[in-house]
Amino acid sequence: MGLNLITAGESHGKGIVTVIAGFPSGVAFDRDLIDGDLTRRQGGYGRGGRMEIERDRVQVLSGFYQGETMGTPITFWVENRDWENWKEYISPEEPGEEVREVNLPRPGHADLAGALQRGYRDCRKVLERTSARETAGRVAAGGLAKTLLRNFGVEVVSRVVRIGQVEDESDPEPGDWQELTCGSPVRTADESVEADMIAEIDGAGERGDSLGGVFTVAALGLPPGVGSYRESRERLDSRLSGAFMSIPAIKSVEVGLGREVGEKRGSDVHDEIYHDEEKGFYRGSNNAGGIEGGVSNGGPVVVSAAMKPIPTLTSPLDSVDLKTGESAGAAKERSDVCAVPAASVVGEAEMAITLADAFLDKFGGDTVVELEESYNRYIEKIDNWYGGV
């Protein structure tokens, strides 16, 4: 069955709930990892005032017993501290005396499309759920998935490679990304472009504008054979692409070289194959991004995503009032100037959740012990490939 994950909750509601079913028993609860990722999601240069209010920490409501998963549905809770400022306006239980309607949909946001779909004139009924605040629940689940993968030597890392017109053109090994980005407010691996990225964000903020960018996520240590070429929906690159596209504001996803493959000859694209007793099968390059034919090939799995600028502008674009039909400037909600560094952490979560799901498909088992036994047998087979095993 694999993992089944759902989140619930609104941006200014009481909090975000995440329910995860299909997770094996016997996996330890790593609060530091999960809370650390939640903190990183809140950070990054260009974030708005909301992040000064929230102090995201995970609470476990079900699925663990004395610090380990039980194999039953897991429920995480991340409280919204900002709820105290909104409970008079958006109570889920009874009408309030005051409301904070949004009748001027923002270009680039789900406001108008969602309002038309549901028959609303108040876009708040749409934006409260489409807000990226929901991704706090995904990051909590991603931390759990990372905990599982680490039992098998799989690590997930990320870096920001572009903010607006400023690009990090360095090409460090993915194994170095965490060390290179950990002190950067924009999560770039190249210290020489950090100031330019910050200036780009400041300039956009001064103009009442916003900025997007590009981030890259890599998974290290994933063995070959995860995913499938059997059915289109089982392809690992298909699953990862869908997962990354589900992140709010992501408009483009690339695996490995991505769109560059359409500009090159096959001899410049395909990763040549080698073998020796110490390494086993390996490649001289990783243009495929660790995936061929929908199956991991043993190289780092590398996915890049482009994030559009935040739709909320302090110098708003033109819109139409859904109550009066009159033209006016779009609504202004408290928002970020740039959230690309934060989105890279959400990308890590989606990578980890998707790989954990595919990992469980491949190796099976109700418990982490069964998973380890199946994994070890598989790795032994690969290691002894030329020994006739």
N, C-alpha and C positions, 0 to 999 in steps of 0.2 A: 504493500500500500504506500510506503514512503511517508514523508512528512506532509502534514496538512496544517497550514498556518492561516490564522485570521486575526485581524486587529479590529478593535471597535473603540469609539470615542471621538470627541470633537475637539477642535483647536482650543476653545475656551471653556470646554466642559470640565467635569470633575477630574478626568484623567484618561489615559490610554491603556486599554486592556489588550493583551496578546494571548491567544490560546494556540498551543502547539500540540498536535496529536501525532502519534506514530513514532515518538522518540524513544530509543531503547532505555532500558533500566541500567542502573549502575554507573551513571556519569555524574561526577562530582559537581557541585554547585560552585562556580568561580565568581563570586561577587565582584572581586577586584577587576576582573576582565570586563564583565558586563557594565559595571558602573563607570569604569575607565572609558569604554567606548561611548557611553551616554554623555560623558563629559566632553569627549572629543567632538561629538556631534553638535554640541552646543557652542563650540569654540570656532575659531577662525576669524580672520580680519574681515570686516564688512557686515557682521551680524548686527541685528537691531536690538531695541530695548527689551524685547521679550526675554532674551537670554540673560538679562540682568535680574529678571524675576525668578526664573525657573532654576531649580537645583535637582536635576533629574537623577533619581536613584530607583533601582528596581526593587519591587516587593514581590515575594512569591506567595501566591494564593493557593496553589495546588500543584500536585505532581511530583513533589519531593518528600523524602522521608529521611530525617537525620543527615541532611546534606547531600543526598544522592537521588537521582531520578528513579521513579518507580515503574516507568513504562506506561503510566496513565497520562491523561491529558494534563499538560502543564499550563498554568495560568500566571502570567506576569502582569503587574500593575505599575504604571508610572504616573504619579500624581501631577496634576496641573496646579501649581501654586496660584496662577493667574485666575483660577476659578473664583477666588474670593472677590475679584474685581468685576466679575461678570455674572454672578449667580442671580442678581436681581433682574437681569435682562434676558437670559437664555435658560431659565429653569426648565429641566426636562419634564417636570411633574405638573406645573400649573402656570397659567398666564401671569406675567408680571405687569405691574402698573406702567412700566416704561419698557420701550424696546429700542434696539439699535439696528434698525433695518438698513440694508444695503440695496438701494434701488438703481444704482448706476454701475452696471457690470464693467469689470476691468478687461480691456483687450489683452489677450494672451492668457487669461485665467479661465477656469471652467464656469465662471459666474453665469454667463448668458446661456451657454449650451446646457448647463445643468438646470437652469431656471426654465428654459423652454421644455426640456424633457419632463420635468416634474410639475409644470404649471405654476411655478412660483413667481411672484413679483418681488419678493424679498430674497436677494441672493445670499443672505447670511445662512439660509437653510442649505445652501450648496457649499459655500466656502468653509463652513465649520468642519466639514468632513474632507474636503479636497486640500485643505491646508497641509503643508509638509510637517506639521506638528505630529501627524500620525506616524511618521517614520521613527519616532522614538520607540514605538513598539516593535518595529522591525529590527532596530539596532539591538534591543534587548534579546530578541530571538536570535539575531546573528551572533551575539556573544555566546549563547548556548551552543550554537552550531560550531563556532570556533573551538569551544571546549572539547567537543566530540572529535573534531578533525585533528586537534593537537595530539590526541592519543595515538595518532597514526603518522605523526611527523609532518602534518600539513599546516602551513602557516599562510595567512591572508594579509596582504599589505597593500598600501595605496600611496599615490602621490598626485599632486595637482601639476598639470603640464601647461595649462594656459588659463589666464584670466584676461578677458577682453582681448586687446591687441598684443599683450605681453606673453611670450611663449618661453617655457623652459626647454631648451633644445639639448640639454645634457642627456646622456644615455647610461645611467648607472645600472649595475646589476640589481634585479629586484630584491635580492637578499640584503642590499644596503639601504633600501628605501626607508625603512623604519628609523634607522639611526639618522639619516640625512634630513628627514622631514620633521622629526619630533620637536625640534625647537623653533620651527618656522610658523609664524602666524597665518601664512597662506599655504602651508603644507607643500612647499616646493622643495625639490632636492637640490636645486642650484641656488646657493646663497647669493650669487651675483645678480639674479633677477628679482629677488625678493622686494627690494625697495621700489623697483619699477611696478611690480604688481600692486603694492600698497598704494602707490601714487595713482595708479589707474583707478583703483576703487575710490580713493578720496576724490578724484576728479569727477567721477560719476555721481557721487553723493552730493557734491557741491552744485551740480547741475540739476539735482532732483531726479536723477536717472538711476539705472541699475545695470549690473554686468553679469554675464554668464561666463562660461569657460569650459575646460576639458579636464577630466581626471582619468587616471588609469589605475586599475586594480589587478593585482597578480596573486595567484595561489601557488605556493612553492611546495614541492614534495608529493604532489598527487601522482599516484602510480599510473602507468598506461592501462587502458581498458575500462575506464569509468565513462559512462554514457553508452550510446548504442548507435549503430548504423541501421538497425533493423526497421525502425519506424520513425517517421519524420519528427514526431513529438518527443521522441526519446533522445534525439541528438543533443549532446551536451551544449553545443554552441547555440542551438535553438532555445534551449531552456535558459541559458544565461542571458541571451539577448532579450527574451521576454521579461526576465527578472529585472534587468537594468532599465528597460523601457518603462517598467511600472513605477519607477521612482519619479515623484513629481518634478516636472520641468525638464526631464531628459528627452531629447529629440533625436539623438543619433547614437548608435552603439556600433563599435568595431571590435573584432577579434584579431589579435596579432597585428599584421600590417594593415588590416582593414581595407579601406578604399584604395590604398596604394597598389594593391595587387592588380587593379585594372590598368595600371600605367606601366607595368614591368613585363619582361619575358619570363617564361617559366623557369629558365635556368637561374634567374635572379630572385625568384620567389620561393621555390620549394626547398625544404630543409633536408640536406643530404644525410644519409643514414650511415652510422658506424657502429662497431661493436668491439668491446674488449672484455676480458675476464673481470676486471675491477668495476667498470662502469655498466657493463651490459650493453644494451642498445642505447645509443645517444645520437644527438644531432649536432651539426656544426653551427647551426643558427636556430632561431625560433620565430621565423616569420609567420608560421601558422598559429602562433599564440597558444601552443600546447594542445591543439585540437585538430584532428584530421578525420574527415568522414563522420563527424559527430561524436568521436571517441577521443579521450585524452591519450596523448602519445608519450607521456613521461616528462615533457618539458614544462616549464612554468606556464600556467594558464593565464593569459593576459587579455584583459578586456578594457577598452577605453569608452568613455561616454561623454557626450557634449550636452551641457546644461544651458538652457536658454536664460536670458536675464529674468529676474524676478518681475512679475507683472505689475506689482504695486509700485507706482511712481509718486514721489512727492510733487512732481510737476506732471499732473495726470494727462493722459491722452484723451481724445474725444470719445464720448459714449452717449447713450440714450437712456433717459429715465424710464424705467419699466412701468411706472405708474402714470406718468403724464405724457410720455412719448416725446418729450422735448430733449434737445441736444444739450449736453453739459459735460464737464470734465468727469472722468471716471472716479470711482470711490477711492479714498485713501485709507488703508488700514495700516497699522503699525507693521513695519516689515524690514527686511534686510536690504542693503545695497548689493551685496554679493554673498552667496551661500555655497559657492563651489567647494571650499575646503570642507564644509560640513557634509555636502553631498558625497564626497569621496568616502567618508566614514559609512554612510548609508550604502554606498556601493560595496564596501567590504562586507557588510551584513548580507546583502543580496547574494554576493559571491559565496559566502560561507553557507548560507541556507540552501542554495541550489546545489552546491557540491556535497553537502551532508545528505541531502535527499538522494542524489545520484549514487553516493557512496553506500547508502542503505539499500538501494535497489541492487547494487552490484554484490554486496557481501552479506546482506540479510541478517537475520537474528533478532530475537526479542531482547537480548541483553548485550551489553558491551563486551562481555566475555565471549559470547558466540561470534560477535562481529570480529573480534581480534583473532579468533581461531580460523575463521574463514579467510580473513585478510592475510594471515601468516602463511596459510597453505598456498594461496595465490602468489604471493611474493616469492615463496620458495620455488614454485614452478617456473616463474620467470627467471629467477637467478640461475636455475639449472637447465636453462633452455637447451643448450647444446650437450647436456648430459643425458638426454633421452627421457627426462621426466615429463 
